[in-house]
Amino acid sequence: MSTLTYPEVGATRLGPLPRGYHHLHHRTRIGRGTADFEAAGAAVTEWRMHRASGARVEAPARRAEPGGSVRVSLGLGPLRLTAPCEVIWTAYGEGGRTGFGYGTLAGHPERGEECFVVDLADDGAVWFTVLAFSRPASWYARLAGPLVPLVQHWYARRLGRTLRRIVAAS
């Protein structure tokens, strides 16, 4: 039985994003060619991108798999926020796409879903996309109000920059 905190499970994979939530869509080019696509896909699905961006990731599996749990935390010392999630879907190279989506579990400050996807375009460009829908689930997320989407956009941009560095070094 699922303990996800929202009913629109899988919307980041199938679309459209549901109404009544804040939507995030960030896309950035991170490389070119099959080698960059494979390096980026592995960094995303094996949690290396998140860790290299400064997040702590606790995941029992080496890579993202549907039904797998993951706890992502950001911050310093007592100001660390922990976000428990469950991997909802994965894509491993199918149709030039690698990535995953995860949904929020009880204890997450937000309620919704987020995905991290690497695409290999027909022209050889490698793109990284963060797509999410969320709304506050905790009192402190409600209190933060309009700052939450700003932080989410900042983190999405940070992930893109980090992934670009990982790919360039591979």
SVG drawing of the C-alpha trace seen along z (x, -y; Angstrom):
<svg xmlns="http://www.w3.org/2000/svg" viewBox="-6 -35 43 37">
<polyline fill="none" stroke="black" stroke-width="0.4" points="0.0,0.0 1.4,-3.4 2.1,-6.1 2.5,-8.8 1.1,-12.1 -0.6,-13.2 -3.0,-11.4 -1.6,-12.4 1.1,-9.7 3.1,-9.5 2.1,-12.9 5.8,-14.0 6.2,-11.1 2.8,-11.1 1.6,-14.7 -0.1,-17.0 1.0,-18.5 -2.0,-18.8 -3.7,-22.0 -3.6,-23.4 0.2,-23.0 3.2,-25.1 4.9,-23.9 8.6,-23.9 10.2,-23.3 13.9,-23.8 15.8,-22.6 19.5,-23.1 21.9,-21.7 24.7,-19.7 26.6,-18.1 26.6,-16.5 26.7,-12.9 26.1,-9.4 29.0,-9.4 27.7,-12.6 24.2,-11.2 25.3,-7.9 27.6,-9.7 24.8,-12.2 22.2,-9.4 24.3,-7.4 25.1,-10.5 21.4,-11.2 20.1,-7.7 22.9,-6.7 22.4,-9.8 25.8,-11.3 24.4,-14.5 22.4,-15.2 25.4,-14.3 27.8,-16.5 25.3,-19.4 25.6,-19.2 22.6,-17.1 22.8,-14.1 21.2,-11.1 20.2,-7.9 19.0,-5.3 19.3,-1.5 19.6,-0.8 22.7,-1.8 20.4,-3.4 16.8,-4.6 14.3,-1.8 10.5,-2.1 9.3,-1.5 12.7,-2.4 12.9,-4.8 15.2,-7.7 15.8,-10.5 17.3,-13.7 18.5,-16.3 19.8,-19.8 21.2,-22.4 23.7,-22.6 23.6,-21.1 20.3,-21.7 19.0,-23.6 19.0,-20.5 15.7,-19.6 15.0,-16.0 12.7,-15.0 11.6,-11.3 10.5,-10.2 9.6,-7.1 10.8,-6.5 7.7,-6.3 9.1,-5.6 12.4,-5.2 13.6,-5.4 16.9,-3.8 17.8,-4.8 14.3,-4.2 13.7,-6.6 16.9,-8.6 15.7,-9.3 17.2,-8.3 16.0,-9.5 13.4,-9.0 10.6,-10.6 10.0,-10.5 7.0,-11.4 6.7,-12.7 6.1,-10.6 4.9,-11.6 7.5,-13.9 8.4,-15.7 7.9,-19.5 6.1,-19.5 3.5,-17.3 4.0,-16.4 6.4,-14.8 9.6,-15.7 11.6,-14.1 15.1,-14.4 15.6,-13.4 18.4,-13.4 17.4,-13.5 19.5,-12.8 18.0,-15.0 18.1,-14.1 20.8,-16.7 23.1,-15.1 22.5,-17.7 22.1,-16.3 19.5,-18.1 18.8,-17.9 15.3,-18.6 13.8,-19.0 10.0,-18.9 7.9,-19.1 4.6,-19.9 4.3,-20.7 2.5,-22.5 3.3,-23.0 2.7,-20.0 4.3,-21.4 3.7,-24.5 7.2,-25.8 6.8,-25.3 3.5,-27.3 5.2,-30.0 8.0,-30.3 5.4,-30.9 6.8,-32.5 10.4,-31.7 9.9,-28.0 9.5,-28.2 12.6,-30.5 14.6,-27.9 13.3,-25.1 14.4,-27.0 17.8,-27.7 18.3,-24.0 17.2,-22.9 19.8,-25.3 22.4,-24.1 21.7,-20.5 22.1,-21.4 25.4,-23.1 26.7,-20.2 25.6,-17.7 27.4,-19.7 30.6,-19.6 30.3,-15.8 29.8,-15.2 32.7,-17.5 35.0,-15.6 34.0,-12.1"/>
</svg>
